Amino acid sequence: MEKKNIVITGATGLLGSYLLPLLTADNDVWAISQNPPEGDSSVSWIRYDLSGELDGLRDHLPEQIDAVVHLAQSPHFREFPQRAGHVFQVNVASTQFLLQEAAERGCRHFVNASTGGVYDSAATPFVEDDVRVTGKTIGFYPASKQCGELLVNAYGGLFNVVNLRFFFIYGRGQSESMLIPRLVHSVQNGLPITLQGNDGLSLNPVHASDASKAVIAALELEGTHSLNVAGEDVVTLRKVGELIGISLGKTPEFDARQDQQAPSMEADITRMCQCLGRPQKGISEGLADYCNYYLEVKAN
């Protein structure tokens, strides 16, 4: 099989760290990162900040681009409105820049990382064709991701495009500020997990190993697609805390706010299973693996 030139952003993030070994096995990879690692010769690293001026990036890209995997996200997604410009630059402006460069360099596939947050809240699982952006229930970060999706789709007549709406990716190496690491920290340290209602949010998180395989499969799709990427197991936040407690040998503490209604962030994965493959790592196995990692890191 002929090697492809693949450009990836966000390669040093959680999903990128799982994805890179899969990409570099059979392709030549250019990875754009503000802080590339030292000593990784399997990748052509491009040191560049996507939140700044982008024209200077052109000279660092390969002349021929066969595929782009755009995973980058602003770390300031919680800082609205103070860092709204940073979020917009990474989620919208850099998306447009890469789409245009892809079009001019012979690209065949463009895979864009979006978020399940583009959906308005609902009592039933989110399905791909049911995106209602009213501005009333989504924040600035998912709104910017929805803008990115629209730009990606606009290039669908030039090459194959896929927007992947990820739901709560987790796994070894994840930032401690994200949901699952924060829950593990709380259980380990005897801190209460706040629940809306008795059981809290319902969700189906996806392990990074399954999310990375979904990206690889997306690079083979023809046409224009928007697909949920989530796990098979639907759990409540209480159940997640209990599973973490089992792995850590701790009894989780909960603060159930009975006067509040528990939201749902469950994704329908019918299309994911059809187009990208069924997720393989169940929530119990995935959480146990992360808890082991967490204890290893704390021990060192």
Secondary structure, 3 states (H helix, E strand, C coil): CCCCEEEEECCCCHHHHHHHHHHHCCCEEEEEECCCCCCCCCCEEEECCCCCCCHHHHHHCCCCCCEEEECCCCCCCCCCCCCHHHHHHHHHHHHHHHHHHHHHCCCCEEEEEEEHHHCCCCCCCECCCCCCCCCCCCCHHHHHHHHHHHHHHHCCCCCEEEEEEECCEECCCCCCCCHHHHHHHHHHCCCCEEEECCCCCEECCEEHHHHHHHHHHHCCCCCEEEEEECCCCCEEHHHHHHHHHHHHCCCCCEEEECCCCCCEECECCHHHHHHCCCCCCCHHHHHHHHHHHHHHHHHC
